[in-house]
Each structure stands twice: as C-alpha cells, then as structure tokens.
Amino acid sequence: MALGDKNDLCAVCGKKTNAFTRVKLTDGFLCSTCKTWCSNFVQLRSMSSADARAHIAKTLQDDSIYPSLVPSESVGKYLVVFSKERLWSCMVSKDETPYLFSFDDIINYELLEDGACVTKGGLGSAAVGGFLFGGVGAIVGGGLGRKQHDLVQKMGIRISTKVPLMSHIEIPILTTETKRSGMLYSSCKETALKILSLLDQIMSQQGQKEPSSAVSSADEILKFKKLLDEGIITQEEFEAKKRQLLGL
C-alpha cells in the first residue's frame, strides 16, 4: 500500500476515508461513520487522532449506559439531569445518544441575549439563585443597566466546561426575532430561568463523590465491544452481555 493511501485512512477505525465526507483532523482524517460518534459540541477540526479516539471511546461508553439512566429533572430537550449518577446532557435528540457530562465538568454559565450577557453563574460569579426566583423582570433588571431594545433576535445559554475541545456549549432557546413584550419572549425567558436553576443545583453538588456502578458497567461493556470488534464474540453474545450488565 502506498504512503498516500495510508494517509487517507480513518484515524479511529482504520478504514479508507472518502475525500468528500471525511473530516480533517490536525494530523489525519476521520471518516463519516466515526464522525457520527462525535458530539455535536466538539471542535472536530481542532482534534488530533488521539483526541478523536479518546472522544469516541467516551461517546461509546455513553451509548452503553444511556439506556439504563432515568432522568431526575429536565427542561425539555434543552437540559436533562441524572442526579443519581451525577450526570447531565443537553440538546437531547430523540434518535441520538447525547454526550454525558459530569456535574464537575461545569465551570460557569451565562444567559445571553443577542450575544450580550444578561446574568451568569458558576465559579467566579455571583450566585445565580438570587436572580432565578424573582421572575423575568428580576433577571433582566440585573443585566448591567443596559438599555433594553424592543426586539430580540437570539437568546441562549452558554456553558463553560472542563472537557477538552468542548470548552463552551451553546444551548439555543430563541433563534427568531421577537418582541420583548410578546408571549414567545416570555416563554423563552421562563425556559431559560428553569435551565439556569438546574445548572445552579448542579453546581451546588460539585465535588461530591461520584457513584461507580454506571461507570464500571460501561467499562465492562467497552471490553466486550472490543472483543466483538476483534471477532472473538458474536453480536448476539455482545448484546446478551450488554443487557446483563445494564440489568435489562
């Protein structure tokens, strides 16, 4: 095989990549199939081959434990919390396994309107709680005294994390221009407040001991997944062992 052909191989699965669908890494390529195992939040083009392998190992682990998780609290698709396992995810899609963050992954978070910070919470910030339960007027009133315009084009929450190549996560709440006096704006603001409240609760539990059961089960599933990939066990044997480890 020529050297040029080797350079076209996927850094994760080792298969030949398609020049039109592959993703360029800092030192190689990622095929379209392996790309589907990457979180939508990760900065793909900033990843090295080692970064890609580590990230996909994590998402495969998430995929193995996600069916066994029961949400304790949630705000629609925007934020889902699994308190027992001290995990959370955001922008959850019905057909995709979300990336699972630890409670300890969060550094801080802020509510943004048209790119400007309205309020923030987390490490190095004033407690958010004082804003959250005063209603919509209270949180806007804390917005640094800026003149409020009649229209808002975007509203979202930005979360800073400790996860490599996912230092910032954006949760879009409002993406179309709307009046501040309108019902849509009020509804979106209420959703934002609920998300901030949950993030505040997560931050209050940082540093507590993490449970090991879900993680240890995931590690075992990954071991059997490797045996499956190497052809040592069959797909049926893998699925049976997976169900056993997840208690299904």
KAZI-V962451 format. One record per pair of residues at least 24 apart in sequence whose ideal C-beta (glycine too) atoms are under 7 Angstrom apart, sorted by sequence separation. I is the first residue (numbers start at 1). J is the second residue. If there is no record, write none. Layout:
BEGIN
i = [I | I]
j = [J | J]
END
This chain:
BEGIN
i = [10 | 25 | 119 | 153 | 171 | 221 | 118 | 220 | 151 | 152 | 25 | 151 | 151 | 152 | 217 | 150 | 217 | 116 | 150 | 66 | 148 | 152 | 155 | 63 | 62 | 157 | 62 | 155 | 11 | 62 | 114 | 157 | 113 | 114 | 157 | 12 | 59 | 114 | 11 | 12 | 11 | 113 | 12 | 112 | 111 | 112 | 109 | 110 | 109 | 109 | 136 | 109 | 108 | 106 | 107 | 136 | 107 | 139 | 106 | 107 | 105 | 105 | 41 | 105 | 39 | 101 | 132 | 101 | 132 | 132 | 128 | 132 | 129 | 128 | 121 | 121 | 90 | 121 | 91 | 90 | 111 | 122 | 121 | 111 | 109 | 78 | 106 | 78 | 106 | 106 | 103 | 103 | 104 | 103 | 104 | 51 | 78 | 51 | 88 | 75 | 79 | 78 | 81 | 47 | 46 | 75 | 79 | 86 | 75 | 81 | 43 | 86 | 42 | 75 | 42 | 86 | 41 | 73 | 86 | 85 | 39 | 84 | 41 | 85 | 68 | 65 | 65 | 65 | 64 | 61 | 64 | 64 | 61 | 60 | 60 | 64 | 68 | 67 | 68]
j = [34 | 49 | 143 | 177 | 195 | 245 | 143 | 245 | 177 | 178 | 52 | 178 | 179 | 180 | 245 | 179 | 246 | 146 | 180 | 97 | 180 | 185 | 188 | 97 | 97 | 192 | 99 | 192 | 49 | 100 | 152 | 195 | 152 | 153 | 196 | 52 | 99 | 154 | 52 | 53 | 53 | 155 | 56 | 156 | 157 | 158 | 157 | 158 | 158 | 159 | 186 | 160 | 160 | 159 | 160 | 189 | 161 | 193 | 161 | 162 | 161 | 162 | 99 | 163 | 99 | 161 | 193 | 163 | 196 | 197 | 196 | 200 | 200 | 200 | 196 | 199 | 169 | 200 | 171 | 171 | 192 | 203 | 203 | 196 | 199 | 171 | 199 | 173 | 202 | 203 | 202 | 205 | 206 | 206 | 207 | 164 | 191 | 165 | 202 | 191 | 195 | 195 | 198 | 165 | 165 | 194 | 198 | 205 | 195 | 202 | 165 | 208 | 165 | 198 | 166 | 210 | 166 | 198 | 211 | 211 | 166 | 211 | 169 | 214 | 214 | 214 | 217 | 218 | 218 | 218 | 221 | 222 | 222 | 222 | 225 | 242 | 246 | 246 | 247]
END
